[in-house]
Amino acid sequence: MSYFQIAIIPVPTAQKEAYLRVSTGMAPFFKEFGALQVFEGWGAFVPPGEVTSLPMAVQLGPDETVVTSFIEWPDMASAEACMTAMETDERIAALGDMPFDGKRMIFGTFETLLKA
């Protein structure tokens, strides 16, 4: 089964186009390292919770939108090779600063349990 990475990101709503530009620039890089699929989702209905929620998890501000990122990889080695390469690859640096506060981003990597 495949391996995937997810991220939940608080992005300033006014930075939607900048986020899309950076994401669009990164997708071919991920594909070059074997990514099977790359998804970016701009929050359409992400309600606040009383105990826990995505907005609470990323400390969402009033002028921010919750964004999800999902990358499917054929295996862990491909994902790890890409993440290592991102640290020094000039193409990633050329995309400029990320248009969000990375300290509030939540991310993780997972083995696929079910794909239907």
All heavy atoms as an XYZ file, in Angstrom:
889
protein
N       0.836     -1.188      0.000
C       0.000      0.000      0.000
C       0.880      1.250      0.000
O       2.025      1.220      0.395
C      -0.906      0.021      1.225
C      -2.040     -0.941      1.180
S      -3.556      0.005      1.240
C      -4.718     -1.251      0.826
N       0.273      2.345     -0.385
C       0.987      3.609     -0.497
C       1.186      4.274      0.869
O       0.763      3.778      1.898
C       0.243      4.543     -1.449
O      -1.069      4.782     -0.985
N       1.817      5.393      0.806
C       2.206      6.176      1.972
C       1.756      7.596      1.673
O       1.807      8.029      0.526
C       3.733      6.077      2.067
C       4.393      6.746      3.224
C       4.399      6.154      4.473
C       5.072      7.938      3.052
C       5.067      6.754      5.539
C       5.735      8.537      4.107
C       5.722      7.932      5.339
O       6.384      8.511      6.389
N       1.278      8.329      2.666
C       0.842      9.689      2.370
C       1.206     10.673      3.466
O       1.450     10.302      4.602
C      -0.655      9.746      2.030
C      -1.578      9.317      3.131
C      -2.194     10.254      3.935
C      -1.858      7.976      3.354
C      -3.061      9.872      4.939
C      -2.719      7.583      4.357
C      -3.327      8.521      5.148
N       1.243     11.932      3.051
C       1.531     13.035      3.954
C       0.351     13.991      3.907
O      -0.209     14.242      2.829
C       2.772     13.786      3.503
C       4.016     12.944      3.539
C       5.192     13.649      2.883
O       5.079     14.137      1.780
N       6.314     13.671      3.567
N      -0.006     14.506      5.062
C      -1.050     15.520      5.122
C      -0.530     16.716      5.901
O       0.372     16.592      6.722
C      -2.360     15.012      5.761
C      -2.136     14.628      7.228
C      -2.942     13.860      4.964
C      -3.416     14.418      8.004
N      -1.119     17.856      5.614
C      -0.825     19.070      6.377
C      -2.109     19.867      6.506
O      -2.931     19.893      5.590
C       0.247     19.898      5.684
N      -2.279     20.481      7.648
C      -3.372     21.415      7.901
C      -2.688     22.751      8.164
O      -1.834     22.854      9.050
C      -4.221     20.998      9.122
C      -4.661     19.531      9.028
C      -5.405     21.940      9.296
C      -5.531     19.204      7.849
N      -3.068     23.764      7.389
C      -2.303     25.009      7.373
C      -3.238     26.217      7.516
O      -4.220     26.325      6.777
C      -1.532     25.130      6.036
C      -0.740     23.852      5.765
C      -0.643     26.359      6.026
C      -0.318     23.696      4.319
N      -2.918     27.160      8.416
C      -3.674     28.407      8.483
C      -3.065     29.410      7.494
O      -1.931     29.833      7.650
C      -3.469     28.865      9.930
C      -2.098     28.349     10.279
C      -1.922     27.066      9.492
N      -3.817     29.750      6.465
C      -3.309     30.654      5.433
C      -4.101     31.962      5.480
O      -5.343     31.927      5.492
C      -3.426     30.019      4.025
C      -2.971     30.978      2.942
C      -2.633     28.715      3.957
N      -3.429     33.106      5.515
C      -4.165     34.368      5.436
C      -5.052     34.357      4.183
O      -4.574     34.064      3.079
C      -3.068     35.423      5.333
C      -1.876     34.791      6.003
C      -1.975     33.331      5.628
N      -6.321     34.633      4.362
C      -7.276     34.570      3.252
C      -6.824     35.443      2.081
O      -6.966     35.054      0.923
C      -8.677     34.975      3.747
O      -9.017     34.105      4.840
C      -9.712     34.842      2.656
N      -6.236     36.580      2.362
C      -5.762     37.480      1.306
C      -4.569     36.895      0.545
O      -4.210     37.407     -0.523
C      -5.378     38.830      1.912
N      -3.968     35.824      1.067
C      -2.809     35.200      0.426
C      -3.167     33.955     -0.386
O      -2.297     33.154     -0.729
C      -1.770     34.834      1.492
C      -1.164     36.020      2.190
C      -0.318     36.847      1.234
O       0.431     36.326      0.428
N      -0.469     38.157      1.310
N      -4.439     33.795     -0.707
C      -4.873     32.592     -1.445
C      -4.105     32.430     -2.755
O      -3.625     31.344     -3.065
C      -6.378     32.659     -1.724
C      -6.907     31.424     -2.436
C      -8.417     31.507     -2.633
C      -8.958     30.239     -3.271
N     -10.428     30.304     -3.429
N      -3.984     33.476     -3.525
C      -3.281     33.376     -4.819
C      -1.798     33.077     -4.623
O      -1.209     32.296     -5.377
C      -3.479     34.648     -5.643
C      -4.908     34.833     -6.136
C      -5.437     33.649     -6.932
O      -4.703     33.120     -7.790
O      -6.590     33.236     -6.674
N      -1.186     33.674     -3.607
C       0.225     33.396     -3.323
C       0.398     31.938     -2.910
O       1.352     31.276     -3.335
C       0.743     34.327     -2.231
N      -0.521     31.422     -2.103
C      -0.452     30.022     -1.687
C      -0.602     29.108     -2.905
O       0.152     28.146     -3.058
C      -1.531     29.699     -0.645
C      -1.436     28.272     -0.175
C      -0.545     27.920      0.824
C      -2.191     27.268     -0.770
C      -0.415     26.599      1.236
C      -2.067     25.959     -0.374
C      -1.179     25.629      0.625
O      -1.050     24.311      1.012
N      -1.537     29.422     -3.771
C      -1.735     28.615     -4.974
C      -0.503     28.654     -5.872
O      -0.103     27.634     -6.436
C      -2.971     29.090     -5.738
C      -3.299     28.298     -7.001
C      -3.527     26.823     -6.695
C      -4.520     28.905     -7.680
N       0.137     29.805     -5.972
C       1.350     29.931     -6.791
C       2.450     29.022     -6.250
O       3.095     28.280     -6.998
C       1.828     31.385     -6.822
C       3.097     31.596     -7.648
C       3.625     33.024     -7.535
N       3.839     33.477     -6.177
C       4.876     33.110     -5.410
N       5.795     32.293     -5.864
N       4.998     33.590     -4.178
N       2.667     29.055     -4.947
C       3.702     28.217     -4.339
C       3.337     26.740     -4.482
O       4.172     25.914     -4.862
C       3.921     28.602     -2.860
C       4.812     27.582     -2.161
C       4.523     29.994     -2.753
N       2.094     26.395     -4.216
C       1.655     25.000     -4.331
C       1.790     24.485     -5.759
O       2.229     23.357     -5.979
C       0.201     24.862     -3.884
O       0.080     25.188     -2.535
N       1.411     25.315     -6.703
C       1.525     24.940     -8.112
C       2.989     24.736     -8.498
O       3.316     23.840     -9.278
C       0.870     26.021     -9.001
O      -0.509     26.130     -8.632
C       0.967     25.665    -10.471
N       3.871     25.526     -7.925
C       5.292     25.379     -8.195
C       5.899     24.146     -7.545
O       6.864     23.572     -8.063
N       5.343     23.723     -6.422
C       5.888     22.572     -5.716
C       5.380     21.237     -6.264
O       6.082     20.225     -6.174
C       5.573     22.680     -4.228
C       6.313     23.821     -3.561
S       5.922     24.023     -1.814
C       6.836     22.665     -1.117
N       4.194     21.221     -6.818
C       3.601     19.960     -7.283
C       4.493     19.208     -8.273
O       4.694     17.995     -8.105
C       2.210     20.205     -7.863
N       5.066     19.860     -9.301
C       5.946     19.111    -10.215
C       7.187     18.547     -9.512
O       7.678     17.479     -9.878
C       6.353     20.148    -11.267
C       5.334     21.218    -11.178
C       4.871     21.229     -9.753
N       7.672     19.255     -8.512
C       8.810     18.775     -7.737
C       8.438     17.471     -7.027
O       9.181     16.489     -7.064
C       9.233     19.855     -6.737
C      10.475     19.528     -5.969
C      11.724     19.744     -6.528
C      10.396     19.025     -4.682
C      12.884     19.450     -5.815
C      11.541     18.731     -3.960
C      12.794     18.948     -4.537
N       7.271     17.458     -6.382
C       6.808     16.241     -5.712
C       6.661     15.104     -6.712
O       7.069     13.975     -6.443
C       5.478     16.480     -5.001
C       5.523     17.484     -3.888
C       4.453     18.330     -3.664
C       6.631     17.609     -3.065
C       4.475     19.260     -2.632
C       6.673     18.537     -2.027
C       5.584     19.363     -1.816
N       6.073     15.397     -7.864
C       5.874     14.378     -8.899
C       7.214     13.825     -9.388
O       7.331     12.630     -9.664
C       5.081     14.948    -10.074
C       3.662     15.322     -9.730
C       2.821     14.103     -9.588
C       1.463     14.369    -10.194
N       0.695     13.173    -10.363
N       8.209     14.680     -9.506
C       9.537     14.256     -9.932
C      10.099     13.184     -8.990
O      10.807     12.272     -9.424
C      10.477     15.461     -9.958
C      11.896     15.153    -10.365
C      12.769     16.395    -10.326
O      12.326     17.476    -10.788
O      13.906     16.290     -9.819
N       9.756     13.281     -7.713
C      10.238     12.312     -6.731
C       9.276     11.138     -6.559
O       9.469     10.306     -5.676
C      10.494     13.001     -5.389
C      11.810     13.714     -5.358
C      11.912     15.015     -5.822
C      12.950     13.079     -4.907
C      13.131     15.671     -5.822
C      14.174     13.718     -4.904
C      14.263     15.030     -5.364
N       8.254     11.073     -7.392
C       7.379      9.908     -7.394
C       6.009     10.089     -6.798
O       5.267      9.107     -6.665
N       5.633     11.307     -6.412
C       4.295     11.500     -5.851
C       3.244     11.000     -6.836
O       3.308     11.285     -8.030
C       4.042     12.968     -5.533
N       2.311     10.233     -6.324
C       1.241      9.695     -7.156
C       0.121     10.708     -7.349
O      -0.486     10.778     -8.417
C       0.682      8.414     -6.523
C       1.714      7.302     -6.277
C       1.086      6.168     -5.478
C       2.283      6.815     -7.595
N      -0.148     11.472     -6.290
C      -1.199     12.490     -6.333
C      -0.830     13.622     -5.391
O      -0.249     13.380     -4.331
C      -2.546     11.916     -5.881
C      -3.060     10.776     -6.744
C      -4.396     10.286     -6.253
O      -5.423     10.916     -6.513
N      -4.397      9.187     -5.525
N      -1.195     14.831     -5.781
C      -0.993     16.003     -4.939
C      -2.321     16.755     -4.905
O      -2.868     17.090     -5.955
C       0.121     16.927     -5.498
C       0.273     18.165     -4.631
C       1.442     16.166     -5.619
N      -2.819     16.995     -3.708
C      -4.079     17.711     -3.534
C      -3.851     18.927     -2.645
O      -3.099     18.850     -1.677
C      -5.129     16.846     -2.827
C      -5.580     15.663     -3.599
C      -4.944     14.439     -3.455
C      -6.653     15.740     -4.471
C      -5.358     13.325     -4.153
C      -7.082     14.639     -5.180
C      -6.426     13.424     -5.019
N      -4.519     20.001     -2.952
C      -4.566     21.171     -2.082
C      -6.039     21.538     -1.936
O      -6.760     21.601     -2.931
C      -3.810     22.361     -2.702
C      -2.328     22.124     -2.892
C      -1.535     22.088     -1.591
O      -2.013     22.627     -0.567
O      -0.440     21.519     -1.605
N      -6.480     21.759     -0.726
C      -7.881     22.109     -0.491
C      -8.011     23.396      0.292
O      -7.424     23.540      1.370
N      -8.760     24.351     -0.271
C      -9.023     25.638      0.390
C     -10.316     25.481      1.176
O     -11.348     25.111      0.610
C      -9.160     26.726     -0.668
C      -9.211     28.105     -0.109
C     -10.332     28.850      0.118
C      -8.095     28.906      0.307
N      -9.983     30.067      0.652
C      -8.625     30.126      0.773
C      -6.726     28.711      0.339
C      -7.812     31.151      1.253
C      -5.920     29.718      0.820
C      -6.460     30.926      1.270
N     -10.281     25.739      2.459
C     -11.433     25.516      3.327
C     -12.707     26.189      2.836
O     -12.730     27.398      2.623
N     -13.747     25.397      2.656
C     -15.052     25.908      2.244
C     -16.027     25.897      3.424
O     -16.789     26.839      3.618
C     -15.611     25.084      1.095
N     -15.991     24.827      4.195
C     -16.809     24.713      5.402
C     -15.976     23.979      6.438
O     -15.854     22.750      6.400
C     -18.110     23.957      5.121
C     -18.943     23.765      6.357
C     -19.550     24.849      6.971
C     -19.110     22.509      6.908
C     -20.313     24.677      8.124
C     -19.869     22.322      8.058
C     -20.475     23.409      8.660
N     -15.357     24.732      7.311
C     -14.486     24.183      8.359
C     -14.930     24.827      9.670
O     -14.372     25.837     10.100
C     -12.993     24.468      8.061
C     -12.115     23.732      9.058
C     -12.624     24.091      6.633
N     -15.957     24.248     10.289
C     -16.547     24.905     11.457
C     -15.650     24.887     12.680
O     -14.868     23.964     12.884
C     -17.818     24.083     11.706
C     -17.521     22.742     11.130
C     -16.618     22.985      9.959
N     -15.776     25.929     13.501
C     -15.054     25.943     14.775
C     -15.701     24.924     15.717
O     -16.883     24.594     15.580
C     -15.260     27.370     15.284
C     -16.535     27.814     14.645
C     -16.592     27.116     13.308
N     -14.931     24.414     16.622
C     -15.469     23.437     17.564
C     -15.563     24.005     18.963
O     -15.118     25.121     19.234
N     -16.154     23.224     19.843
C     -16.226     23.616     21.245
C     -15.106     22.969     22.047
O     -14.624     23.549     23.016
C     -17.583     23.234     21.826
C     -18.726     24.060     21.245
C     -20.049     23.731     21.903
O     -20.050     23.303     23.075
O     -21.084     23.899     21.241
N     -14.690     21.775     21.648
C     -13.632     21.061     22.351
C     -12.385     20.978     21.478
O     -11.287     21.247     21.931
C     -14.093     19.641     22.757
C     -12.962     18.872     23.415
C     -15.293     19.719     23.681
N     -12.582     20.621     20.209
C     -11.469     20.551     19.272
C     -12.002     20.750     17.854
O     -13.173     20.525     17.583
C     -10.713     19.204     19.390
O      -9.522     19.272     18.599
C     -11.564     18.039     18.959
N     -11.152     21.211     16.969
C     -11.527     21.412     15.575
C     -10.272     21.767     14.786
O      -9.225     22.073     15.377
C     -12.554     22.549     15.434
O     -11.971     23.789     15.779
N     -10.376     21.748     13.487
C      -9.236     22.164     12.672
C      -8.882     23.630     12.921
O      -7.698     23.949     13.080
C      -9.507     21.899     11.192
C      -9.572     20.419     10.806
C     -10.002     20.261      9.353
C      -8.256     19.730     11.050
N      -9.848     24.553     12.958
C      -9.481     25.943     13.259
C      -8.774     26.089     14.609
O      -7.803     26.847     14.728
C     -10.820     26.687     13.251
C     -11.666     25.887     12.318
C     -11.272     24.450     12.586
N      -9.235     25.367     15.609
C      -8.594     25.449     16.921
C      -7.189     24.851     16.872
O      -6.262     25.380     17.493
C      -9.434     24.716     17.972
C     -10.743     25.411     18.290
S     -11.842     24.393     19.297
C     -10.990     24.426     20.862
N      -7.027     23.773     16.133
C      -5.738     23.082     16.082
C      -4.633     23.962     15.507
O      -3.488     23.873     15.935
C      -5.865     21.798     15.276
N      -4.976     24.802     14.539
C      -3.962     25.675     13.915
C      -4.034     27.108     14.433
O      -3.394     27.995     13.891
C      -4.062     25.652     12.371
C      -3.763     24.270     11.830
C      -5.407     26.167     11.887
N      -4.809     27.325     15.495
C      -4.988     28.659     16.069
C      -5.377     29.665     14.987
O      -4.786     30.733     14.840
C      -3.721     29.102     16.794
C      -3.347     28.207     17.936
C      -2.036     28.581     18.585
O      -1.328     29.476     18.147
N      -1.691     27.891     19.655
N      -6.406     29.312     14.229
C      -6.863     30.115     13.095
C      -7.255     31.524     13.516
O      -8.001     31.718     14.473
C      -8.061     29.428     12.429
C      -8.451     29.956     11.059
C      -7.398     29.550     10.021
C      -9.813     29.419     10.660
N      -6.726     32.500     12.809
C      -7.066     33.892     13.051
C      -8.312     34.290     12.279
O      -8.770     33.561     11.396
N      -8.872     35.463     12.571
C     -10.123     35.888     11.935
C     -10.001     36.121     10.432
O     -11.000     36.029      9.724
C     -10.481     37.183     12.672
C      -9.210     37.642     13.289
C      -8.384     36.423     13.554
N      -8.833     36.420      9.928
C      -8.650     36.665      8.500
C      -7.845     35.549      7.839
O      -7.075     35.788      6.911
C      -7.954     38.012      8.275
C      -8.809     39.171      8.774
O     -10.048     39.081      8.666
O      -8.245     40.148      9.281
N      -8.045     34.315      8.329
C      -7.325     33.170      7.789
C      -8.298     32.073      7.378
O      -9.439     32.035      7.844
C      -6.345     32.609      8.832
C      -5.220     33.566      9.174
C      -4.289     33.014     10.228
O      -4.762     32.376     11.196
O      -3.074     33.228     10.081
N      -7.817     31.193      6.528
C      -8.594     30.057      6.038
C      -7.801     28.784      6.301
O      -6.581     28.763      6.121
C      -8.866     30.197      4.524
O      -9.613     31.399      4.305
C      -9.642     29.019      3.973
N      -8.495     27.718      6.705
C      -7.844     26.424      6.890
C      -7.640     25.782      5.511
O      -8.559     25.704      4.706
C      -8.684     25.482      7.773
C      -8.071     24.087      7.822
C      -8.821     26.042      9.173
N      -6.409     25.353      5.269
C      -6.057     24.702      4.014
C      -5.550     23.302      4.333
O      -4.883     23.095      5.353
C      -4.962     25.514      3.275
C      -4.442     24.770      2.064
C      -5.512     26.877      2.871
N      -5.892     22.350      3.479
C      -5.354     21.001      3.626
C      -4.470     20.686      2.430
O      -4.730     21.126      1.312
C      -6.456     19.935      3.702
O      -7.224     19.978      2.507
C      -7.348     20.150      4.893
N      -3.428     19.930      2.699
C      -2.531     19.468      1.657
C      -2.384     17.968      1.835
O      -2.249     17.481      2.960
C      -1.174     20.156      1.798
O      -0.271     19.676      0.833
N      -2.411     17.244      0.735
C      -2.364     15.785      0.773
C      -1.484     15.315     -0.373
O      -1.705     15.707     -1.522
C      -3.787     15.243      0.619
C      -3.891     13.752      0.497
C      -4.163     12.975      1.593
C      -3.749     13.125     -0.742
C      -4.279     11.595      1.476
C      -3.864     11.755     -0.863
C      -4.130     10.987      0.251
N      -0.476     14.530     -0.072
C       0.406     13.977     -1.098
C       0.461     12.471     -0.910
O       0.790     11.995      0.184
C       1.838     14.545     -1.021
C       1.825     16.070     -1.061
C       2.697     13.978     -2.150
C       3.159     16.701     -0.725
N       0.138     11.738     -1.967
C       0.240     10.279     -1.915
C       1.537      9.854     -2.580
O       1.869     10.312     -3.673
C      -0.938      9.626     -2.631
C      -0.881      8.108     -2.550
C      -2.002      7.398     -3.288
O      -2.725      8.051     -4.071
O      -2.134      6.183     -3.091
N       2.255      8.971     -1.899
C       3.536      8.455     -2.368
C       3.445      6.945     -2.556
O       2.668      6.285     -1.866
C       4.630      8.749     -1.339
C       4.850     10.201     -1.108
C       4.297     10.972     -0.126
C       5.675     11.064     -1.876
N       4.734     12.268     -0.236
C       5.592     12.353     -1.306
C       6.492     10.884     -2.991
C       6.279     13.449     -1.804
C       7.185     11.967     -3.493
C       7.076     13.236     -2.908
N       4.270      6.380     -3.439
C       4.253      4.924     -3.592
C       4.846      4.212     -2.379
O       4.492      3.069     -2.087
C       5.106      4.673     -4.836
C       5.988      5.863     -4.961
C       5.198      7.015     -4.380
N       5.736      4.920     -1.648
C       6.386      4.316     -0.489
C       7.040      5.408      0.360
O       7.147      6.560     -0.059
C       7.442      3.293     -0.925
C       8.400      3.867     -1.963
O       8.955      4.965     -1.747
O       8.585      3.216     -3.009
N       7.461      5.025      1.543
C       8.067      5.965      2.473
C       9.396      6.510      1.938
O       9.697      7.690      2.117
C       8.307      5.293      3.830
C       8.823      6.249      4.885
S       9.273      5.487      6.483
C       7.932      4.398      6.806
N      10.175      5.670      1.274
C      11.484      6.103      0.776
C      11.350      7.258     -0.205
O      12.152      8.209     -0.169
C      12.217      4.932      0.128
N      10.361      7.228     -1.077
C      10.152      8.320     -2.040
C       9.816      9.620     -1.331
O      10.346     10.680     -1.663
C       9.031      7.963     -3.019
O       9.355      6.823     -3.768
N       8.931      9.536     -0.357
C       8.538     10.730      0.399
C       9.731     11.308      1.153
O       9.953     12.526      1.134
C       7.411     10.394      1.372
N      10.496     10.448      1.792
C      11.647     10.921      2.557
C      12.710     11.528      1.650
O      13.321     12.546      1.994
C      12.230      9.782      3.387
C      11.327      9.399      4.548
C      11.834      8.215      5.349
O      12.744      7.489      4.890
O      11.297      8.010      6.448
N      12.929     10.930      0.477
C      13.912     11.476     -0.467
C      13.490     12.867     -0.922
O      14.322     13.779     -1.032
C      14.069     10.541     -1.667
N      12.215     13.060     -1.168
C      11.721     14.362     -1.599
C      11.889     15.393     -0.489
O      12.367     16.506     -0.736
C      10.259     14.262     -2.012
S       9.578     15.815     -2.613
N      11.504     15.041      0.728
C      11.606     15.989      1.834
C      13.066     16.380      2.083
O      13.363     17.544      2.355
C      10.981     15.411      3.104
C       9.488     15.175      3.009
S       8.536     16.645      2.539
C       7.840     16.122      0.983
N      13.977     15.447      1.951
C      15.398     15.749      2.119
C      15.871     16.690      1.014
O      16.569     17.669      1.273
C      16.232     14.454      2.113
O      15.819     13.656      3.218
C      17.715     14.746      2.234
N      15.471     16.416     -0.217
C      15.882     17.243     -1.357
C      15.335     18.660     -1.251
O      15.987     19.622     -1.675
C      15.441     16.598     -2.661
N      14.149     18.813     -0.679
C      13.538     20.142     -0.558
C      14.394     21.098      0.264
O      14.343     22.303      0.056
C      12.146     20.038      0.070
C      11.099     19.514     -0.876
S       9.490     19.375     -0.075
C       9.146     21.079      0.336
N      15.163     20.555      1.185
C      15.965     21.401      2.071
C      17.050     22.166      1.330
O      17.461     23.239      1.771
C      16.589     20.542      3.172
C      15.566     19.930      4.100
C      16.163     18.969      5.109
O      17.409     18.907      5.236
O      15.389     18.266      5.773
N      17.515     21.631      0.194
C      18.637     22.268     -0.504
C      18.354     22.586     -1.974
O      19.168     23.244     -2.610
C      19.886     21.366     -0.448
O      19.564     20.094     -1.025
C      20.347     21.177      0.991
N      17.227     22.141     -2.514
C      16.960     22.347     -3.933
C      16.634     23.821     -4.208
O      15.746     24.403     -3.576
C      15.804     21.463     -4.391
C      15.714     21.374     -5.896
O      15.347     22.395     -6.531
O      16.020     20.303     -6.456
N      17.343     24.401     -5.149
C      17.165     25.822     -5.487
C      15.783     26.125     -6.054
O      15.297     27.244     -5.942
C      18.251     26.256     -6.459
C      19.634     26.237     -5.850
C      20.721     26.620     -6.842
O      20.403     27.099     -7.947
O      21.897     26.426     -6.495
N      15.157     25.137     -6.687
C      13.808     25.373     -7.247
C      12.806     25.681     -6.147
O      11.911     26.513     -6.332
C      13.350     24.157     -8.062
C      14.192     23.934     -9.306
C      13.832     22.643     -9.976
N      14.239     21.524     -9.122
C      13.955     20.252     -9.391
N      13.250     19.923    -10.460
N      14.374     19.289     -8.587
N      12.949     25.034     -5.024
C      12.039     25.299     -3.902
C      12.344     26.672     -3.313
O      11.442     27.467     -3.051
C      12.149     24.197     -2.833
C      11.737     22.834     -3.426
C      11.319     24.528     -1.605
C      10.327     22.765     -3.951
N      13.613     26.985     -3.128
C      14.003     28.295     -2.604
C      13.519     29.416     -3.516
O      13.119     30.486     -3.040
C      15.516     28.360     -2.426
N      13.521     29.173     -4.834
C      13.102     30.195     -5.795
C      11.608     30.527     -5.688
O      11.176     31.584     -6.159
C      13.442     29.742     -7.213
N      10.838     29.661     -5.073
C       9.404     29.928     -4.910
C       9.150     31.032     -3.886
O       8.065     31.577     -3.813
C       8.664     28.652     -4.507
C       8.626     27.558     -5.570
C       8.048     26.275     -4.990
C       7.847     28.007     -6.796
N      10.156     31.334     -3.082
C      10.025     32.409     -2.096
C       9.479     31.913     -0.776
O       9.321     30.713     -0.547
N       9.187     32.863      0.081
C       8.670     32.545      1.409
C       7.285     31.932      1.317
O       6.485     32.288      0.441
C       8.600     33.805      2.273
C       9.979     34.345      2.606
O      10.945     33.554      2.625
O      10.080     35.565      2.844
N       7.015     31.030      2.234
C       5.689     30.433      2.306
C       4.708     31.499      2.821
O       5.028     32.210      3.776
C       5.680     29.235      3.254
C       6.535     28.077      2.795
S       5.895     27.364      1.265
C       7.387     27.260      0.316
N       3.542     31.612      2.198
C       2.592     32.659      2.593
C       1.715     32.257      3.783
O       0.496     32.442      3.766
C       1.766     32.847      1.315
C       1.796     31.515      0.658
C       3.136     30.917      0.987
N       2.326     31.683      4.805
C       1.599     31.300      6.008
C       2.592     31.142      7.150
O       3.799     31.106      6.946
C       0.797     30.006      5.803
C       1.637     28.830      5.365
C       2.298     28.032      6.291
C       1.756     28.505      4.026
C       3.063     26.951      5.897
C       2.520     27.430      3.614
C       3.177     26.645      4.555
N       2.066     31.024      8.362
C       2.883     30.837      9.559
C       3.129     29.347      9.747
O       2.265     28.614     10.235
C       2.155     31.430     10.765
C       2.918     31.265     12.070
O       4.027     30.698     12.060
O       2.388     31.707     13.110
N       4.299     28.890      9.357
C       4.635     27.471      9.427
C       4.655     26.910     10.836
O       4.533     25.698     11.017
N       4.763     27.765     11.839
C       4.772     27.291     13.221
C       3.417     26.741     13.636
O       3.321     25.969     14.590
C       5.178     28.421     14.171
C       6.615     28.851     13.994
C       6.937     30.015     14.894
C       8.348     30.507     14.613
N       8.636     31.749     15.326
N       2.373     27.156     12.932
C       1.025     26.681     13.270
C       0.536     25.593     12.324
O      -0.585     25.108     12.457
C       0.040     27.851     13.292
C       0.342     28.795     14.441
C      -0.695     29.893     14.570
N      -0.568     30.838     13.471
C      -1.590     31.300     12.754
N      -2.822     30.925     13.000
N      -1.382     32.168     11.779
N       1.360     25.201     11.377
C       1.006     24.121     10.462
C       1.095     22.796     11.210
O       1.998     22.579     12.021
C       1.971     24.103      9.277
C       1.754     22.946      8.340
S       2.823     23.011      6.890
C       4.393     22.547      7.597
N       0.154     21.908     10.935
C       0.165     20.562     11.503
C       0.411     19.612     10.341
O      -0.196     19.758      9.275
C      -1.176     20.226     12.163
C      -1.450     21.178     13.316
C      -1.204     18.781     12.628
C      -2.847     21.050     13.870
N       1.303     18.653     10.511
C       1.549     17.714      9.426
C       1.892     16.349      9.993
O       2.243     16.206     11.161
C       2.666     18.210      8.509
C       3.999     18.350      9.182
C       4.913     17.314      9.174
C       4.330     19.524      9.836
C       6.136     17.446      9.811
C       5.555     19.669     10.470
C       6.456     18.617     10.460
N       1.769     15.357      9.151
C       2.108     14.001      9.546
C       2.209     13.117      8.322
O       1.765     13.477      7.231
N       2.787     11.970      8.524
C       2.923     10.976      7.465
C       2.275      9.683      7.945
O       2.312      9.355      9.128
C       4.400     10.745      7.120
O       5.107     10.409      8.312
C       5.017     11.984      6.520
N       1.684      8.970      6.992
C       0.868      7.810      7.347
C       1.054      6.688      6.340
O       1.248      6.927      5.155
C      -0.627      8.197      7.346
C      -0.949      9.307      8.296
C      -0.793     10.628      7.909
C      -1.413      9.039      9.570
C      -1.090     11.673      8.773
C      -1.715     10.064     10.441
C      -1.549     11.390     10.043
N       0.930      5.465      6.825
C       0.817      4.318      5.939
C      -0.648      4.169      5.588
O      -1.517      4.372      6.435
C       1.288      3.054      6.650
C       2.753      3.040      6.978
C       3.164      1.788      7.737
O       2.308      0.934      8.049
O       4.363      1.674      8.010
N      -0.931      3.827      4.351
C      -2.313      3.659      3.931
C      -2.908      2.426      4.620
O      -2.316      1.352      4.587
C      -2.410      3.498      2.403
O      -1.870      4.682      1.808
C      -3.841      3.318      1.941
N      -4.041      2.594      5.239
C      -4.750      1.512      5.911
C      -5.867      0.984      5.008
O      -6.087     -0.204      4.927
C      -5.318      2.001      7.235
C      -6.032      0.991      8.106
C      -5.083     -0.139      8.487
C      -6.550      1.660      9.366
N      -6.546      1.902      4.314
C      -7.634      1.531      3.417
C      -7.671      2.540      2.289
O      -7.562      3.745      2.533
C      -8.978      1.536      4.157
C     -10.223      1.416      3.287
C     -10.326      0.018      2.687
C     -11.455      1.754      4.086
N      -7.835      2.052      1.076
C      -8.039      2.920     -0.074
C      -9.159      2.289     -0.877
O      -9.027      1.179     -1.387
C      -6.758      3.022     -0.901
C      -6.846      3.982     -2.066
C      -5.497      4.114     -2.736
C      -5.589      5.060     -3.925
N      -4.281      5.185     -4.588
N     -10.289      2.982     -0.962
C     -11.462      2.399     -1.617
C     -11.878      3.219     -2.821
O     -11.563      4.358     -2.950
C     -12.617      2.314     -0.620
